[in-house]
Amino acid sequence: MPREVVIVGGARTPFAVWRRGRTGDGKRGGALAKDHPFDLGADACRAALVKTGVSPESVDFLVFGNVYQIGPNACYGGRYVSLRAGLAPELPSLTVNMACGTGLSALISASREIVAGGVDTVLSVGADTASLIDKSIFIPSFHDQACGREIGETVQTLAAREGIDRAAMDAWSLESHRRARAARDFQREEIVGDGIDDAVLEDPGPEAFANAKVAHEGAVTSRNTHAIVDGASALVLSATRLDGALGLLLASATVGIEPDRMGVASVAAIKKLLTEAARSVEEIDLFEINETFAAQLLLDIRELNIPKEKVNVNGGGIAFGHPFAATGGKLVLGLLLELGRRGLKTGVASICVGGGLGVAVLVERL
């Protein structure tokens, strides 16, 4: 019999608007701008262990996800996160990168260490500090060389083809902020310290979206795209159902599709996941699908025929932001906590990735 992968629990930093942006109350961003991803990841690790009651000495392995690897020591990411978190020098680690899907990919990699039978307790960590990325690297990364187009432009083309207009994108974006504000007390169960996700708009009206700058001469704007934020998340995985454990990782799927259709890569990943797990969309209680763009999220909902009230019930990346490698851990942690609050059982988390990749996981609440 294969070993179970138990998600004991986790923690994350607040998701803070990067230094070039404005927070939800209009103030300059950058609350975490000076914090290196290694330090943010270590903060999330320590908090996850405290929250779960798992001792640092019992951790057997660490997987660290980091997209924008900063500085000459970036190749040692997992190792330095482990050491800065105060874990034993003997602890082995792995660093992974799957662009926007890195957080979920780190979780999958961590789970495989347990399934293989060599370890019992693993930390899955993800962190990125957009504020520290050189502009000459960061801006070009949104141009997809595989199809020769900007990522937002590819999504916009798909949305126009399916009749999803700017009004629909802006309406979903407004709803994402509304849900995120309403869930602020819930977010405190996840977050280290007293901070909040400061990208969430305090009191937006439709005009906050109607006046946003248009990208690519179309319907995608700065307001119906994810906020750029800094942050980290960490999950504790175990081969044992420890007291207070949140859930099980039941299955995962990673796919590739045509690069200029990257916005619906989540659809392909979720379809593969559910097929292999012998589940239907109707059997899934809640979905957390990263809001890279409102257009992409609406395409996913339409193609999978998911009721909107089941998707991103506490807001999504348009509101609280998308800190790249940290997003996957946040989606899974928030999903399991919300399933518990509602007395529900099964959930799916998924992320689409530039270049035409998609990743999804199926979890069950204990």
C-alpha positions, 0 to 999 in steps of 0.5 A: 500500500502506498503511504499517505501524505498528510498535510499537518498544517502550515503558515505564511507571511502577509502578502505585501505589495511590492515596492513599486506598487500601491497598497489597498489604501493608496499608500506606497507598497514595500512592507517586505521589500528588503526581506530576501526570499530565504529569510521570508521562507525561513519565517514561514517555516518556523511559524508552520512548525509552531502552529502544527506543534511539529518539532524542528528535530523531527523534520527529515527533508525540506523542499524550497520553491523560488521563481526569481532566484536573486543573487549569487547564492540563489542556487543554494536556496533550500539549504539556506532557508533550512539553516536560517529557519534553525533546522539541523545542518544534517537536514537535506533540501531541494530547490525547485522552480516551475514559475507560477506553479512552483508552490504546488510543484514544491508540495508535489515534490515534498509528497514524493519524498514521503511516498518513496518511503525514505522520510516521514516529515517534510517541509514544503516552502515557497517564497519570492520577493518581487521588490528585489528583482532587477527590472531588466529581468522581471519585466521581460519575464512576462513575454513568452518566447515560446509563442512570441507574445505577452502572457496577458495578451494570450489570455486576452485573445482567448477571452475575446474568442469566448465572449468574455468582455472587460465588464465581466473581468472587472466584475469578477475582480471587484468580487475578489476584493470583496471576498478577500475583505470579508475573509480577513479574520480567517486569513489571520489563521494563516498569517505570521504576526499581525500583518495583513494582505495589503493589496486588498482594496479597502472600499473599491467601487466599479470606478476603481476598475473602470479607470484602470490602465488597459494593457495590449489595447484590449480588456486586460488591465492592471486591476483585473490582473493579479497584484504583485506582492512579496511573501512566503508560505510553508506546509508541514507534511507527514506520513502520519495523521498527527493530532490536529492535521488538516488533510490528505494530499490525494492526487496531483497532476501536471500538464503542458498545452500550447503556450499561447493557450496558457490561460486554460492550462489549469483546465487541462490540469484539473481535468487530468487530476479528476480523471485519474482520481475518478472524481467529477467537478460536481464531487469537489466542494471547493476550488482554489484557482490562482487568479493570474488574470480575471479573464483566465479565471472566468475561462476556467470556470466556464470550461469546467462548468464550476459554480462561481460560489465554489471558486476562491470563496475568500478572494484570489490573487487579484485581491491578495496578490500572487507572490509566485512561489508562495502562492501554491502553499497559500492556496492549499492551506487556505483551502483546507482551513475553509473546508474545515470551517464549512464542514466540507470534505474535498478541494482542488487547488490549481495554477496556470503557468506561462509557457503553457504549463498547468498544475493541480492537486486534490486534497481531502479534509480530515 
